[in-house]
Amino acid sequence: MPQHSHGPAGQPTAVSFWRTRTGLAFSIFAVAVAGYLLFSHTAHVLQWLPFGLILLCPLMHIFMHGGHGGHGSDGARKP
């Protein structure tokens, strides 16, 4: 069952994934893997870095444009 708390006016607010035990374990694992790759395989990481930066552009467009309100809305309120 997902954990939640109550925000203003009694509305439930979801607890962030990163604050759960699973999220914390995943974060620790990801940091450990990133550290291992950086310190043990620096040449390989630096070799693929330009491709990672190029791939970051479309990923940012996909995941960071969530707050624009969707397609077809011009921002004007209708009565």
NUTI-19686 format. One record per atom (N, C-alpha, C): x, y, z; atom name; chain; residue number from 1. Coordinates in pm, 1 decimal. Each point is the difference from the previous one (the first is absolute). Example, Ala and Ser with C-alpha at 12.3 -4.5 7.8 and 13.67 -1.06 7.14 Angstrom:
<recs>
        px        py        pz  atomo  cadena  num
    1319.0    -569.0     780.0      N       A    1
     -89.0     119.0       0.0     CA       A    1
      90.0     120.0       0.0      C       A    1
     -35.0     105.0     -72.0      N       A    2
      82.0     119.0       6.0     CA       A    2
     -77.0     109.0      73.0      C       A    2
</recs>
This chain:
<recs>
        px        py        pz  atomo  cadena  num
      85.2    -117.3       0.0      N       A    1
     -85.2     117.3       0.0     CA       A    1
      89.5     123.3       0.0      C       A    1
     -26.5      97.5     -89.9      N       A    2
      82.2     120.4      -3.5     CA       A    2
     -21.4      85.4     123.8      C       A    2
     107.7      58.7      44.7      N       A    3
      -7.4      88.1     115.8     CA       A    3
     -44.0     138.2     -46.8      C       A    3
     -74.1      68.5      82.9      N       A    4
     -36.9     135.8     -32.1     CA       A    4
     -25.0      77.8     128.4      C       A    4
       7.8     129.9     -13.3      N       A    5
     -29.8      87.6     112.1     CA       A    5
    -104.8     100.3     -47.3      C       A    5
     -56.4      72.9      92.5      N       A    6
    -102.9      96.0     -35.6     CA       A    6
      59.0     139.2      -3.2      C       A    6
     -22.4      67.4    -111.1      N       A    7
      48.3     135.2     -19.1     CA       A    7
    -104.4     100.7      41.8      C       A    7
       5.6     119.6     -55.2      N       A    8
     -96.6     103.4      34.1     CA       A    8
    -141.8     -42.2     -37.5      C       A    8
     -94.6      36.2      80.5      N       A    9
    -142.8     -27.4     -19.2     CA       A    9
     -29.3    -150.0      -0.9      C       A    9
      83.1     -79.9      63.8      N       A   10
     -24.8    -142.8      11.1     CA       A   10
      21.5     -78.2    -127.2      C       A   10
      59.9      60.6    -103.0      N       A   11
      24.6     -71.1    -124.0     CA       A   11
     123.0     -88.3      15.1      C       A   11
      -8.4    -127.9     -43.4      N       A   12
     116.2     -86.8      12.9     CA       A   12
     110.0      39.9     -97.6      C       A   12
     123.9      -4.4      48.3      N       A   13
     114.9      25.7     -84.7     CA       A   13
      85.2    -125.7      -0.8      C       A   13
      44.7     -42.4    -116.1      N       A   14
      77.3    -122.7     -12.9     CA       A   14
     142.3      22.8      50.6      C       A   14
      54.8    -101.5      63.4      N       A   15
     138.1       4.7      46.1     CA       A   15
      89.3     -28.4    -119.0      C       A   15
     104.7      76.1     -14.0      N       A   16
      92.1     -16.7    -111.2     CA       A   16
      66.0    -138.1       4.5      C       A   16
      22.2     -56.7    -117.9      N       A   17
      66.2    -129.4      -9.8     CA       A   17
     137.4       3.6      65.6      C       A   17
      69.4     112.7     -13.2      N       A   18
     136.5      10.5      51.2     CA       A   18
       5.9       0.8     152.1      C       A   18
    -111.5      19.5      68.1      N       A   19
      -3.3      -0.9     146.5     CA       A   19
     -41.4    -134.9      57.0      C       A   19
     -27.1     -97.2     -85.9      N       A   20
     -35.4    -133.4      46.8     CA       A   20
     125.9     -83.0      17.9      C       A   20
     -14.4    -115.8      63.1      N       A   21
     115.8     -88.4      18.8     CA       A   21
      55.8     -47.0    -133.8      C       A   21
     -88.3     -30.8     -93.1      N       A   22
      43.5     -45.8    -131.6     CA       A   22
      75.0     110.3     -73.4      C       A   22
     -51.0     121.5       6.2      N       A   23
      66.3     112.6     -64.6     CA       A   23
     136.7      28.0      59.6      C       A   23
      10.0      -9.0     131.4      N       A   24
     128.5      20.4      66.4     CA       A   24
      99.3    -108.8     -38.4      C       A   24
     -45.5    -125.6      -4.2      N       A   25
      87.8    -110.8     -39.2     CA       A   25
      45.2      16.0    -145.0      C       A   25
     -92.4      40.3     -87.4      N       A   26
      35.9      22.1    -140.0     CA       A   26
     101.3     113.3     -12.5      C       A   26
     -17.9     106.6      76.6      N       A   27
      93.0     112.8      -4.6     CA       A   27
     140.4     -41.4      42.1      C       A   27
       8.6     -74.9     107.4      N       A   28
     130.3     -46.2      48.6     CA       A   28
      65.9     -90.5    -103.9      C       A   28
     -79.0     -90.3     -59.0      N       A   29
      52.3     -89.8    -103.1     CA       A   29
      47.9      79.2    -121.7      C       A   29
     -78.5      98.4     -44.4      N       A   30
      36.4      80.1    -116.6     CA       A   30
     127.8      79.8      25.0      C       A   30
      15.1      55.4     119.2      N       A   31
     121.8      75.1      33.4     CA       A   31
     120.7     -93.4       3.6      C       A   31
     -17.6    -120.1      53.7      N       A   32
     110.2     -96.1       4.7     CA       A   32
      42.4     -42.0    -140.8      C       A   32
     -95.3     -27.2     -86.7      N       A   33
      32.0     -39.1    -137.5     CA       A   33
      66.1     115.6     -74.1      C       A   33
     -52.2     121.3      17.1      N       A   34
      59.8     116.4     -65.7     CA       A   34
     143.0      23.3      48.8      C       A   34
      22.8     -15.4     129.4      N       A   35
     135.5      14.3      53.0     CA       A   35
      94.5    -104.9     -53.8      C       A   35
     -47.0    -124.1      -7.7      N       A   36
      82.4    -108.0     -54.5     CA       A   36
      36.6      27.8    -146.2      C       A   36
     -99.6      39.6     -79.2      N       A   37
      28.2      28.4    -140.6     CA       A   37
      95.2     117.6     -15.6      C       A   37
     -19.2     102.7      80.3      N       A   38
      85.1     117.6     -12.0     CA       A   38
     143.8     -26.7      41.3      C       A   38
      19.3     -73.7     108.7      N       A   39
     135.7     -20.7      50.0     CA       A   39
      72.2    -116.7     -64.4      C       A   39
     -72.2    -102.4     -42.2      N       A   40
      65.5    -117.4     -56.9     CA       A   40
       3.4       1.2    -152.2      C       A   40
     -92.3      68.1     -61.3      N       A   41
      -9.4      -1.7    -145.5     CA       A   41
     -12.3     141.9     -54.4      C       A   41
      85.1      89.2      46.4      N       A   42
      -7.5     140.9     -37.2     CA       A   42
      12.0      19.7    -150.5      C       A   42
      90.5     -73.5     -64.5      N       A   43
      19.5      15.8    -144.6     CA       A   43
    -126.3     -37.1     -77.0      C       A   43
     -67.2    -105.3      44.0      N       A   44
    -122.8     -41.3     -68.8     CA       A   44
    -112.8     100.6      21.3      C       A   44
      -9.5      53.1     120.2      N       A   45
    -104.9      98.2      29.5     CA       A   45
      22.4     126.4     -81.4      C       A   45
     124.0      48.0      -5.8      N       A   46
      30.0     121.0     -75.6     CA       A   46
     -19.6     -20.7    -149.5      C       A   46
      20.1    -122.5     -47.7      N       A   47
     -18.2     -30.9    -140.9     CA       A   47
    -146.5      16.3     -41.5      C       A   47
     -94.1     -37.4      87.5      N       A   48
    -142.0       5.1     -31.9     CA       A   48
     -67.4     127.7      47.2      C       A   48
      71.6      88.6      67.4      N       A   49
     -58.5     122.8      53.0     CA       A   49
     -64.6      89.1    -106.3      C       A   49
      62.4      23.2    -115.0      N       A   50
     -67.1      84.2    -100.9     CA       A   50
    -134.8     -57.0     -45.6      C       A   50
      -8.7    -131.6     -14.1      N       A   51
    -126.3     -61.0     -40.1     CA       A   51
    -104.8      14.5     110.4      C       A   51
      43.6      -7.6     124.0      N       A   52
     -91.5      19.6     111.4     CA       A   52
     -56.1     140.7       2.7      C       A   52
      83.1      98.3     -30.8      N       A   53
     -47.3     138.8      -3.5     CA       A   53
     -99.7      21.6    -113.6      C       A   53
      25.4     -62.6    -114.2      N       A   54
     -92.4      11.2    -112.9     CA       A   54
    -132.4     -68.5      33.1      C       A   54
       5.5    -114.5      66.6      N       A   55
    -121.1     -71.9      38.3     CA       A   55
     -77.8      74.7     107.9      C       A   55
      68.0      81.4      77.9      N       A   56
     -65.5      73.7     106.7     CA       A   56
    -101.0     101.5     -53.6      C       A   56
      24.5      56.1    -116.4      N       A   57
     -91.1     101.1     -56.6     CA       A   57
    -140.4     -55.1     -24.4      C       A   57
     -17.0    -110.1     -75.1      N       A   58
    -136.8     -49.0     -18.5     CA       A   58
     -62.5     -52.0     129.4      C       A   58
      80.0     -55.2      89.8      N       A   59
     -54.6     -48.2     126.4     CA       A   59
     -53.3     115.8      83.8      C       A   59
      68.6     112.7      -1.7      N       A   60
     -48.8     116.8      72.6     CA       A   60
    -129.9      50.0     -61.2      C       A   60
     -13.0      -3.7    -132.8      N       A   61
    -123.2      44.3     -64.1     CA       A   61
    -116.0     -92.6      35.6      C       A   61
      26.2    -129.3       8.2      N       A   62
    -105.9     -95.8      29.6     CA       A   62
     -46.2      12.7     144.7      C       A   62
      93.9       4.3      94.1      N       A   63
     -34.9      -8.1     141.1     CA       A   63
     -18.6     133.9      69.5      C       A   63
      45.5     109.5     -56.9      N       A   64
      -7.0     127.0      70.0     CA       A   64
    -107.3      93.3     -54.7      C       A   64
     -75.8     -41.6    -100.6      N       A   65
    -104.9      84.5     -54.9     CA       A   65
    -136.9     -38.8      53.9      C       A   65
      -5.5     -58.9     116.7      N       A   66
    -126.7     -44.9      55.7     CA       A   66
     -88.8     111.5      50.7      C       A   66
      54.6     114.7      32.0      N       A   67
     -78.9     105.1      60.9     CA       A   67
     -54.3     102.8     -95.7      C       A   67
      -8.2     -28.1    -128.6      N       A   68
     -45.7      99.4     -96.8     CA       A   68
    -150.4       0.7     -21.5      C       A   68
     -73.4     -95.0      54.0      N       A   69
    -144.5       3.0     -10.7     CA       A   69
     -57.4     -84.9    -111.3      C       A   69
      79.1     -65.8     -78.0      N       A   70
     -52.1     -87.5    -103.8     CA       A   70
     -19.8      69.7    -133.0      C       A   70
     -34.9     -77.9    -100.2      N       A   71
     -18.6      52.1    -135.2     CA       A   71
    -135.9      66.2     -14.4      C       A   71
      -5.6     102.0     -81.3      N       A   72
    -125.8      64.9     -32.3     CA       A   72
     -44.1     106.1      98.6      C       A   72
      71.0      19.2     108.1      N       A   73
     -41.5     104.6      93.9     CA       A   73
      80.0     126.5     -28.9      C       A   73
     -69.7     108.8     -17.0      N       A   74
      67.1     126.7     -29.6     CA       A   74
      23.6      83.3     123.5      C       A   74
     -32.6     -52.7     115.4      N       A   75
      21.9      70.8     124.4     CA       A   75
    -115.3      90.2      41.5      C       A   75
     -95.7      23.1     -91.0      N       A   76
    -113.9      85.0      33.9     CA       A   76
    -107.6     -82.2      71.3      C       A   76
     -59.8      60.4     100.4      N       A   77
    -107.3     -69.6      72.4     CA       A   77
    -132.7      23.0     -71.2      C       A   77
     -75.9    -104.2      -9.1      N       A   78
    -131.0      10.6     -65.2     CA       A   78
    -108.0       9.8     106.1      C       A   78
    -101.7      85.3     -22.1      N       A   79
    -105.4      18.7     101.3     CA       A   79
     -89.2    -120.4      15.7      C       A   79
</recs>
